[in-house]
């Protein structure tokens, strides 16, 4: 699993050189762009190897975050959550929301397998419109691959497999974020 882009704010210089002509960017922002480029290249290399070895057809790639980028506190590294307000460690949408991307041939198979209540729309790519917390990944992925986690009542997350399959009926209707609830 990649930790980029994250502290420590380090990247080989060849990834920063590409952005040196960006005179409107700070050195910190250039470093951040370099870290993102290095992560992108690494994921591309991994994808290529999976395809060359015949493993790609059974692959699901999940790119996700647990919060928005740190913009004023923590290990700031040049990220921007614009047009959202705030950043990591804030209760603004820039700190509490993040993007995720699911890709790979296994996605279609896994989503089809979990749709039991409602016919799944076949319009990929699409945007998931419901609440989803980073802790929901474990029970969702476990359901998709047919594994029943031990001590399920102790899990903080809920499976979003059905919601991701049908695009309807959210599995989660509220989130706790520090001192606030979202509904």
Beta strands, then each sheet from edge to edge (+ up, - down):
strand 1: 61-63
strand 2: 101-103
strand 3: 175-177
strand 4: 180-182
sheet 1: 1+ 2-
sheet 2: 3+ 4-
end
